[in-house]
Amino acid sequence: MGWNMAISDVLVLLGGVALFLFGMSVMGDGLKRVAGNKLELILWKLSNTPIKGMLLGLGVTAAIQSSAATTIMVVGFVNAGMMKLSQAIPIILGANVGTSVTGWILCLSLLGAGGSGWVSLLSTTSLTAVVALVGTILRMNKHAAKRHVGDILLGFAVLMFGMSTMSGAVAPLKDSEGFKAMLLVFSNPILGILAGAVFTAVLQSASAAIGILQALSMTGAFEAETVLPIIMGVAIGASAPVLLGAIGATANGKRSALIYLFINVLGALICMIPFALGAALLPDSIRFNVVGPIDIALMNSLFRILAALVQLPFVKLLKRLACRLVPENPEDIKQQAMIDKLEDRFVAYPALAIEQSRIVITEMAETTKRNLTDALQLLTNWSDSGYAAVEKLENQVDAYEDKLGTYLVKVNRQELSRSQNKQISKFLHCITDIERISDHAMNVGDTAREMAQKKISFSPEAQREMDTLSAAVSEVVALAMDAFESENIPEAYRVEPLEELIDLLCDEMKLHHVDRLQSGSCTLDQGFVFNDLITDMERISDHCSNIALAMIELEEGVFDTHEYLHQLKQKETDSFHRYYEEYRQKYDLMTGDYALSSASKAPKSSATASAPADKSSSRLP
């Protein structure tokens, strides 16, 4: 081969790389499971100053062994509006430093090398064997926490074994002139940076790239002047998984991912200046000094620490650069403006806080209505962009609910008047139902995607029924949301009769579907998605009923939903029947053999209505 490596050595090297990457993955996953959700909470709550944010990023990344994972976590927080972009930048800087810890851990492979007696017990082989034994024992334990610790130890053992395997496989390269000639190419800093970036982008892990570099350095063929540009390139290439993870994110989410790339590119540029000066001024004995695993770990850490410290004072400039390169989406501006209305300084003034909350909930309700409309359109007019729009609106509604829930609980702790208590109770009752309607709209979008992927379409009869049900559900959502937004109690009274009819439509459609299956006009694949849609439509209607009933209950001071529904139908018999009949004629399934049964042509009697009409069980958390 010209490199003094047999085919068997190449296969062993590839096997070592595979074991190394697998061990790193297992160890990282185990660390995340042991940490649970604590790391996410720490990042979210304790990043209020740049220095604190940087230290947190460093600590979390050192714990989970992945700067990309930490940054993707941060991108998620920024994307959801839970963290500001200015808070994210110091955490990303710290994550960049924290990922260098892995290189020092890998230096443990040098323990006991060449020693004898007691020293040999500290060798990589002995250490790996002990860790693997303890890890296996813990992995067999029934206790989840101990199993996760076992995963960490087993992952570490596999990682160390992979490192040793790689080192042994590349040993013949020590005397290879071809290998040394190839490394001379990387003495050009630009080529070195490009090589490191491409290699890491393929591996999707900076820690893994540094580990492989350390293994190769045991050949004694690496010099300081060659290694540093590759280390810089490794940092840049680590941005690849973060950038991929930000696809489909909000503008701020994309900016966070882009900042990770900026930090590493600027870090490389910052370090290239002293590197270039050093190349000109330092003696050859230092420039061409042979480096090993410990030297690489040290160079990697110093490079990242220097880059982070130099850039930390310029967080605002980094933010401006990202904002200029990724312009704000008008919808994102609107959402952020809405969330910004929930100012903490208003909490001490409940009247202001409640009014601001009302404005945000109204926007949340309008977004939910829009989301359902868009999702229903996908059933007959599928497009990837349409699905992405539904997904984005669903994320917006989730962000509204998270912020509103926290904010309203804070306001509720203040001294409130009776009317203010009623308002907050109504808001807290309804925001969950509004958010759940959006969740079911997302489910409709997922079903539409499944239909498009599997090329499923309904029979003409089934499609006609689904169109009728969709129209009825769209109206009940519009009724409930409009009644809530305008505090229109008479309109809220119209929701329950329509919800009752929708329940009956769903029951009738299920019966018709069984008939079509038996006659062969519908298939099982069609049936699965048909039933999924009916279920989501029914749930959406239930949540609309919850919203309307919460308004009526709070207005009349009644909080037993089951009993109240019974009273409503007894007290409002004429109006309830009148509204029901109006909707029954408007949304009639009477097409050929498919007609509403005689039992469904009138509302249920008070004796039988209470069971299906009990909406208290559908108030989902």
GIJOUR-V305992 format. One record per residue. N is the residue number from 1. RES is the residue in one letter. SS is DSSP state (~ for helix, > for strand, _ for the rest). D_CENTER is the distance of its C-alpha to the mean C-alpha in Angstrom with 1 decimal. Layout:
<<N | RES | SS | D_CENTER> <N | RES | SS | D_CENTER>>
//
This chain:
<<1 | M | _ | 46.7> <2 | G | _ | 48.1> <3 | W | _ | 45.5> <4 | N | _ | 47.3> <5 | M | _ | 44.4> <6 | A | _ | 45.2> <7 | I | ~ | 42.9> <8 | S | ~ | 42.4> <9 | D | ~ | 41.2> <10 | V | ~ | 38.6> <11 | L | ~ | 37.4> <12 | V | ~ | 37.3> <13 | L | ~ | 35.3> <14 | L | ~ | 32.7> <15 | G | ~ | 32.5> <16 | G | ~ | 32.2> <17 | V | ~ | 29.2> <18 | A | ~ | 27.6> <19 | L | ~ | 28.2> <20 | F | ~ | 27.1> <21 | L | ~ | 23.7> <22 | F | ~ | 23.3> <23 | G | ~ | 24.5> <24 | M | ~ | 22.0> <25 | S | ~ | 19.1> <26 | V | ~ | 20.6> <27 | M | ~ | 21.4> <28 | G | ~ | 17.9> <29 | D | ~ | 16.3> <30 | G | ~ | 19.2> <31 | L | ~ | 18.7> <32 | K | ~ | 15.0> <33 | R | ~ | 16.4> <34 | V | ~ | 19.3> <35 | A | ~ | 17.4> <36 | G | _ | 15.3> <37 | N | _ | 13.2> <38 | K | ~ | 16.0> <39 | L | ~ | 14.8> <40 | E | ~ | 11.7> <41 | L | ~ | 14.4> <42 | I | ~ | 16.8> <43 | L | ~ | 14.8> <44 | W | ~ | 14.1> <45 | K | ~ | 17.7> <46 | L | _ | 19.9> <47 | S | _ | 19.3> <48 | N | _ | 21.9> <49 | T | _ | 24.3> <50 | P | ~ | 24.0> <51 | I | ~ | 25.8> <52 | K | ~ | 23.9> <53 | G | ~ | 20.5> <54 | M | ~ | 21.9> <55 | L | ~ | 23.2> <56 | L | ~ | 19.9> <57 | G | ~ | 18.1> <58 | L | ~ | 21.0> <59 | G | ~ | 21.1> <60 | V | ~ | 17.5> <61 | T | ~ | 17.7> <62 | A | ~ | 21.1> <63 | A | ~ | 19.9> <64 | I | ~ | 17.1> <65 | Q | _ | 19.0> <66 | S | _ | 16.4> <67 | S | ~ | 16.1> <68 | A | ~ | 13.5> <69 | A | ~ | 11.2> <70 | T | ~ | 12.0> <71 | T | ~ | 11.7> <72 | I | ~ | 8.2> <73 | M | ~ | 7.4> <74 | V | ~ | 9.8> <75 | V | ~ | 8.6> <76 | G | ~ | 5.4> <77 | F | ~ | 8.4> <78 | V | ~ | 10.7> <79 | N | ~ | 8.9> <80 | A | _ | 8.9> <81 | G | _ | 12.5> <82 | M | _ | 12.4> <83 | M | _ | 13.8> <84 | K | _ | 16.4> <85 | L | ~ | 16.6> <86 | S | ~ | 19.8> <87 | Q | ~ | 18.2> <88 | A | ~ | 15.6> <89 | I | ~ | 18.5> <90 | P | ~ | 20.4> <91 | I | ~ | 17.5> <92 | I | ~ | 17.0> <93 | L | ~ | 20.8> <94 | G | ~ | 20.9> <95 | A | ~ | 18.3> <96 | N | ~ | 20.6> <97 | V | ~ | 23.5> <98 | G | ~ | 21.9> <99 | T | _ | 21.3> <100 | S | _ | 25.1> <101 | V | ~ | 25.7> <102 | T | ~ | 25.1> <103 | G | ~ | 28.2> <104 | W | ~ | 30.3> <105 | I | ~ | 29.3> <106 | L | ~ | 30.4> <107 | C | ~ | 33.7> <108 | L | ~ | 34.5> <109 | S | ~ | 35.6> <110 | L | ~ | 38.7> <111 | L | _ | 39.8> <112 | G | _ | 43.3> <113 | A | _ | 43.6> <114 | G | _ | 47.3> <115 | G | _ | 48.3> <116 | S | _ | 50.5> <117 | G | ~ | 51.3> <118 | W | ~ | 49.0> <119 | V | ~ | 47.0> <120 | S | ~ | 46.1> <121 | L | ~ | 44.2> <122 | L | ~ | 41.7> <123 | S | _ | 41.2> <124 | T | ~ | 37.9> <125 | T | ~ | 39.3> <126 | S | ~ | 40.3> <127 | L | ~ | 37.1> <128 | T | ~ | 34.9> <129 | A | ~ | 37.2> <130 | V | ~ | 37.0> <131 | V | ~ | 33.2> <132 | A | ~ | 32.9> <133 | L | ~ | 35.4> <134 | V | ~ | 33.8> <135 | G | ~ | 30.4> <136 | T | ~ | 31.8> <137 | I | ~ | 33.6> <138 | L | ~ | 30.5> <139 | R | ~ | 28.4> <140 | M | _ | 31.1> <141 | N | _ | 30.8> <142 | K | _ | 29.7> <143 | H | _ | 27.9> <144 | A | ~ | 24.1> <145 | A | ~ | 24.0> <146 | K | ~ | 26.9> <147 | R | ~ | 25.5> <148 | H | ~ | 22.4> <149 | V | ~ | 24.9> <150 | G | ~ | 26.8> <151 | D | ~ | 23.9> <152 | I | ~ | 23.7> <153 | L | ~ | 27.5> <154 | L | ~ | 27.7> <155 | G | ~ | 25.0> <156 | F | ~ | 27.1> <157 | A | ~ | 30.3> <158 | V | ~ | 29.0> <159 | L | ~ | 27.8> <160 | M | ~ | 31.3> <161 | F | ~ | 33.1> <162 | G | ~ | 31.3> <163 | M | ~ | 32.3> <164 | S | ~ | 35.8> <165 | T | ~ | 36.0> <166 | M | ~ | 34.9> <167 | S | ~ | 37.4> <168 | G | ~ | 40.1> <169 | A | ~ | 39.4> <170 | V | ~ | 39.6> <171 | A | ~ | 42.8> <172 | P | ~ | 45.1> <173 | L | ~ | 43.6> <174 | K | ~ | 45.3> <175 | D | ~ | 48.5> <176 | S | _ | 47.1> <177 | E | ~ | 48.4> <178 | G | ~ | 46.1> <179 | F | ~ | 43.0> <180 | K | ~ | 44.5> <181 | A | ~ | 45.3> <182 | M | ~ | 41.7> <183 | L | ~ | 40.5> <184 | L | ~ | 43.0> <185 | V | ~ | 41.1> <186 | F | _ | 38.1> <187 | S | _ | 40.6> <188 | N | _ | 39.8> <189 | P | ~ | 36.8> <190 | I | ~ | 35.2> <191 | L | ~ | 35.4> <192 | G | ~ | 34.1> <193 | I | ~ | 31.0> <194 | L | ~ | 30.3> <195 | A | ~ | 30.9> <196 | G | ~ | 28.5> <197 | A | ~ | 25.7> <198 | V | ~ | 26.2> <199 | F | ~ | 26.4> <200 | T | ~ | 23.2> <201 | A | ~ | 21.3> <202 | V | ~ | 22.6> <203 | L | ~ | 21.8> <204 | Q | _ | 18.3> <205 | S | _ | 19.3> <206 | A | ~ | 21.6> <207 | S | ~ | 22.7> <208 | A | ~ | 23.8> <209 | A | ~ | 25.6> <210 | I | ~ | 27.4> <211 | G | ~ | 28.4> <212 | I | ~ | 29.9> <213 | L | ~ | 31.7> <214 | Q | ~ | 33.1> <215 | A | ~ | 34.3> <216 | L | ~ | 36.1> <217 | S | ~ | 37.6> <218 | M | _ | 39.6> <219 | T | _ | 41.8> <220 | G | _ | 43.2> <221 | A | _ | 42.8> <222 | F | _ | 40.2> <223 | E | > | 41.5> <224 | A | ~ | 39.9> <225 | E | ~ | 40.3> <226 | T | ~ | 38.4> <227 | V | ~ | 35.5> <228 | L | ~ | 34.3> <229 | P | ~ | 33.4> <230 | I | ~ | 31.4> <231 | I | ~ | 29.5> <232 | M | ~ | 28.7> <233 | G | ~ | 27.6> <234 | V | ~ | 25.3> <235 | A | ~ | 23.5> <236 | I | ~ | 23.1> <237 | G | ~ | 22.0> <238 | A | _ | 19.1> <239 | S | ~ | 17.4> <240 | A | ~ | 17.0> <241 | P | ~ | 13.8> <242 | V | ~ | 12.2> <243 | L | ~ | 13.8> <244 | L | ~ | 12.6> <245 | G | ~ | 8.9> <246 | A | _ | 9.7> <247 | I | _ | 11.4> <248 | G | _ | 10.9> <249 | A | _ | 9.6> <250 | T | _ | 12.1> <251 | A | ~ | 15.2> <252 | N | ~ | 14.3> <253 | G | ~ | 10.9> <254 | K | ~ | 13.2> <255 | R | ~ | 15.8> <256 | S | ~ | 13.9> <257 | A | ~ | 13.5> <258 | L | ~ | 17.1> <259 | I | ~ | 18.4> <260 | Y | ~ | 17.4> <261 | L | ~ | 19.8> <262 | F | ~ | 22.3> <263 | I | ~ | 22.6> <264 | N | ~ | 23.5> <265 | V | ~ | 25.8> <266 | L | ~ | 27.5> <267 | G | ~ | 27.8> <268 | A | ~ | 29.6> <269 | L | ~ | 31.8> <270 | I | ~ | 32.7> <271 | C | ~ | 33.6> <272 | M | ~ | 35.5> <273 | I | ~ | 38.1> <274 | P | ~ | 39.3> <275 | F | ~ | 38.9> <276 | A | ~ | 41.2> <277 | L | ~ | 43.7> <278 | G | ~ | 43.6> <279 | A | ~ | 44.4> <280 | A | ~ | 47.4> <281 | L | ~ | 48.6> <282 | L | _ | 47.8> <283 | P | _ | 50.3> <284 | D | ~ | 49.7> <285 | S | ~ | 49.7> <286 | I | ~ | 46.3> <287 | R | ~ | 44.8> <288 | F | _ | 45.6> <289 | N | _ | 45.1> <290 | V | > | 43.6> <291 | V | _ | 40.3> <292 | G | _ | 38.8> <293 | P | ~ | 35.5> <294 | I | ~ | 36.1> <295 | D | ~ | 37.0> <296 | I | ~ | 33.8> <297 | A | ~ | 31.7> <298 | L | ~ | 33.7> <299 | M | ~ | 33.5> <300 | N | ~ | 29.7> <301 | S | ~ | 29.3> <302 | L | ~ | 31.9> <303 | F | ~ | 30.4> <304 | R | ~ | 27.0> <305 | I | ~ | 28.6> <306 | L | ~ | 30.9> <307 | A | ~ | 28.3> <308 | A | ~ | 26.2> <309 | L | ~ | 29.3> <310 | V | ~ | 30.7> <311 | Q | ~ | 27.5> <312 | L | ~ | 26.6> <313 | P | _ | 29.3> <314 | F | _ | 28.1> <315 | V | ~ | 24.6> <316 | K | ~ | 25.8> <317 | L | ~ | 27.1> <318 | L | ~ | 23.9> <319 | K | ~ | 22.1> <320 | R | ~ | 24.9> <321 | L | ~ | 24.8> <322 | A | ~ | 21.1> <323 | C | ~ | 21.8> <324 | R | ~ | 24.9> <325 | L | ~ | 23.3> <326 | V | _ | 20.4> <327 | P | _ | 22.1> <328 | E | _ | 20.5> <329 | N | _ | 19.9> <330 | P | ~ | 22.3> <331 | E | ~ | 19.8> <332 | D | ~ | 17.5> <333 | I | ~ | 20.7> <334 | K | ~ | 21.7> <335 | Q | ~ | 18.5> <336 | Q | ~ | 18.7> <337 | A | ~ | 22.5> <338 | M | ~ | 22.0> <339 | I | ~ | 19.7> <340 | D | ~ | 22.2> <341 | K | _ | 24.9> <342 | L | _ | 23.8> <343 | E | _ | 25.6> <344 | D | ~ | 26.3> <345 | R | ~ | 29.8> <346 | F | ~ | 30.5> <347 | V | _ | 29.8> <348 | A | _ | 33.4> <349 | Y | _ | 34.6> <350 | P | ~ | 33.4> <351 | A | ~ | 35.0> <352 | L | ~ | 33.0> <353 | A | ~ | 29.8> <354 | I | ~ | 30.3> <355 | E | ~ | 31.2> <356 | Q | ~ | 28.1> <357 | S | ~ | 26.0> <358 | R | ~ | 28.0> <359 | I | ~ | 27.3> <360 | V | ~ | 23.5> <361 | I | ~ | 23.6> <362 | T | ~ | 25.9> <363 | E | ~ | 23.4> <364 | M | ~ | 20.6> <365 | A | ~ | 23.2> <366 | E | ~ | 24.1> <367 | T | ~ | 20.6> <368 | T | ~ | 20.3> <369 | K | ~ | 23.7> <370 | R | ~ | 22.8> <371 | N | ~ | 19.7> <372 | L | ~ | 22.0> <373 | T | ~ | 24.6> <374 | D | ~ | 22.4> <375 | A | ~ | 21.1> <376 | L | ~ | 24.7> <377 | Q | ~ | 25.9> <378 | L | ~ | 23.7> <379 | L | ~ | 25.8> <380 | T | ~ | 28.8> <381 | N | _ | 27.5> <382 | W | _ | 24.5> <383 | S | _ | 22.8> <384 | D | ~ | 19.5> <385 | S | ~ | 19.5> <386 | G | ~ | 20.1> <387 | Y | ~ | 17.2> <388 | A | ~ | 14.9> <389 | A | ~ | 16.7> <390 | V | ~ | 16.1> <391 | E | ~ | 12.3> <392 | K | ~ | 12.5> <393 | L | ~ | 14.9> <394 | E | ~ | 13.0> <395 | N | ~ | 10.2> <396 | Q | ~ | 13.4> <397 | V | ~ | 14.9> <398 | D | ~ | 12.2> <399 | A | ~ | 12.5> <400 | Y | ~ | 16.3> <401 | E | ~ | 16.4> <402 | D | ~ | 14.7> <403 | K | ~ | 17.1> <404 | L | ~ | 20.0> <405 | G | ~ | 19.9> <406 | T | ~ | 20.1> <407 | Y | ~ | 22.7> <408 | L | ~ | 24.9> <409 | V | ~ | 25.2> <410 | K | ~ | 26.4> <411 | V | ~ | 28.9> <412 | N | ~ | 30.1> <413 | R | _ | 31.3> <414 | Q | _ | 33.8> <415 | E | _ | 37.3> <416 | L | _ | 37.0> <417 | S | _ | 39.6> <418 | R | ~ | 39.8> <419 | S | ~ | 38.5> <420 | Q | ~ | 35.6> <421 | N | ~ | 34.7> <422 | K | ~ | 34.9> <423 | Q | ~ | 32.6> <424 | I | ~ | 29.9> <425 | S | ~ | 30.3> <426 | K | ~ | 30.0> <427 | F | ~ | 26.8> <428 | L | ~ | 25.2> <429 | H | ~ | 26.5> <430 | C | ~ | 25.2> <431 | I | ~ | 21.7> <432 | T | ~ | 20.3> <433 | D | ~ | 22.3> <434 | I | ~ | 21.2> <435 | E | ~ | 17.5> <436 | R | ~ | 18.4> <437 | I | ~ | 20.4> <438 | S | ~ | 17.4> <439 | D | ~ | 15.5> <440 | H | ~ | 18.6> <441 | A | ~ | 18.9> <442 | M | ~ | 15.5> <443 | N | ~ | 17.2> <444 | V | ~ | 20.2> <445 | G | ~ | 18.4> <446 | D | ~ | 17.1> <447 | T | ~ | 20.8> <448 | A | ~ | 22.0> <449 | R | ~ | 20.0> <450 | E | ~ | 21.5> <451 | M | ~ | 24.9> <452 | A | ~ | 24.6> <453 | Q | ~ | 23.7> <454 | K | ~ | 26.4> <455 | K | _ | 28.8> <456 | I | _ | 29.4> <457 | S | _ | 31.6> <458 | F | _ | 33.4> <459 | S | _ | 37.1> <460 | P | ~ | 38.8> <461 | E | ~ | 39.5> <462 | A | ~ | 35.9> <463 | Q | ~ | 34.6> <464 | R | ~ | 37.1> <465 | E | ~ | 36.1> <466 | M | ~ | 32.4> <467 | D | ~ | 33.3> <468 | T | ~ | 35.3> <469 | L | ~ | 32.7> <470 | S | ~ | 30.1> <471 | A | ~ | 32.6> <472 | A | ~ | 33.4> <473 | V | ~ | 29.7> <474 | S | ~ | 29.2> <475 | E | ~ | 32.3> <476 | V | ~ | 31.4> <477 | V | ~ | 28.1> <478 | A | ~ | 30.1> <479 | L | ~ | 32.7> <480 | A | ~ | 30.5> <481 | M | ~ | 28.5> <482 | D | ~ | 31.8> <483 | A | ~ | 33.5> <484 | F | ~ | 30.9> <485 | E | ~ | 30.7> <486 | S | ~ | 34.5> <487 | E | _ | 35.3> <488 | N | _ | 37.6> <489 | I | ~ | 38.7> <490 | P | ~ | 41.0> <491 | E | ~ | 38.2> <492 | A | ~ | 36.1> <493 | Y | ~ | 39.0> <494 | R | ~ | 38.5> <495 | V | ~ | 35.1> <496 | E | ~ | 36.3> <497 | P | ~ | 38.9> <498 | L | ~ | 36.5> <499 | E | ~ | 33.9> <500 | E | ~ | 36.9> <501 | L | ~ | 37.8> <502 | I | ~ | 34.2> <503 | D | ~ | 34.3> <504 | L | ~ | 37.7> <505 | L | ~ | 36.5> <506 | C | ~ | 33.7> <507 | D | ~ | 36.3> <508 | E | ~ | 38.7> <509 | M | ~ | 36.2> <510 | K | ~ | 35.4> <511 | L | ~ | 39.2> <512 | H | ~ | 39.7> <513 | H | ~ | 36.9> <514 | V | ~ | 38.8> <515 | D | ~ | 42.0> <516 | R | ~ | 40.4> <517 | L | ~ | 39.2> <518 | Q | ~ | 42.7> <519 | S | ~ | 44.3> <520 | G | _ | 42.1> <521 | S | _ | 40.9> <522 | C | _ | 37.3> <523 | T | _ | 35.4> <524 | L | ~ | 33.1> <525 | D | ~ | 30.1> <526 | Q | ~ | 30.9> <527 | G | ~ | 31.4> <528 | F | ~ | 28.0> <529 | V | ~ | 26.1> <530 | F | ~ | 29.0> <531 | N | ~ | 28.6> <532 | D | ~ | 24.7> <533 | L | ~ | 25.4> <534 | I | ~ | 28.2> <535 | T | ~ | 26.1> <536 | D | ~ | 23.4> <537 | M | ~ | 26.3> <538 | E | ~ | 28.0> <539 | R | ~ | 25.1> <540 | I | ~ | 24.6> <541 | S | ~ | 28.3> <542 | D | ~ | 28.2> <543 | H | ~ | 25.7> <544 | C | ~ | 28.0> <545 | S | ~ | 30.9> <546 | N | ~ | 29.2> <547 | I | ~ | 28.8> <548 | A | ~ | 32.4> <549 | L | ~ | 33.8> <550 | A | ~ | 32.1> <551 | M | ~ | 33.9> <552 | I | ~ | 37.2> <553 | E | ~ | 37.1> <554 | L | ~ | 36.5> <555 | E | ~ | 39.2> <556 | E | ~ | 41.7> <557 | G | _ | 40.6> <558 | V | _ | 39.9> <559 | F | _ | 36.9> <560 | D | _ | 37.8> <561 | T | ~ | 35.9> <562 | H | ~ | 37.8> <563 | E | ~ | 41.2> <564 | Y | ~ | 40.4> <565 | L | ~ | 39.6> <566 | H | ~ | 43.0> <567 | Q | ~ | 44.7> <568 | L | ~ | 43.1> <569 | K | ~ | 44.5> <570 | Q | ~ | 47.9> <571 | K | ~ | 48.1> <572 | E | _ | 46.8> <573 | T | ~ | 48.4> <574 | D | ~ | 49.8> <575 | S | ~ | 46.9> <576 | F | ~ | 44.4> <577 | H | ~ | 46.5> <578 | R | ~ | 47.1> <579 | Y | ~ | 43.4> <580 | Y | ~ | 42.7> <581 | E | ~ | 45.6> <582 | E | ~ | 44.4> <583 | Y | ~ | 41.0> <584 | R | ~ | 42.6> <585 | Q | ~ | 44.7> <586 | K | ~ | 42.0> <587 | Y | _ | 39.6> <588 | D | _ | 42.1> <589 | L | _ | 41.2> <590 | M | _ | 45.0> <591 | T | > | 45.0> <592 | G | _ | 47.7> <593 | D | _ | 47.4> <594 | Y | > | 44.1> <595 | A | _ | 45.1> <596 | L | _ | 43.9> <597 | S | _ | 46.0> <598 | S | ~ | 48.7> <599 | A | ~ | 46.7> <600 | S | ~ | 43.8> <601 | K | _ | 46.1> <602 | A | _ | 46.5> <603 | P | _ | 44.3> <604 | K | _ | 44.5> <605 | S | _ | 47.2> <606 | S | ~ | 46.3> <607 | A | ~ | 47.1> <608 | T | ~ | 44.5> <609 | A | ~ | 41.9> <610 | S | ~ | 40.6> <611 | A | ~ | 38.6> <612 | P | ~ | 36.3> <613 | A | ~ | 36.2> <614 | D | _ | 34.9> <615 | K | _ | 31.5> <616 | S | ~ | 31.0> <617 | S | ~ | 29.3> <618 | S | ~ | 26.7> <619 | R | _ | 25.4> <620 | L | _ | 22.0> <621 | P | _ | 20.0>>
//
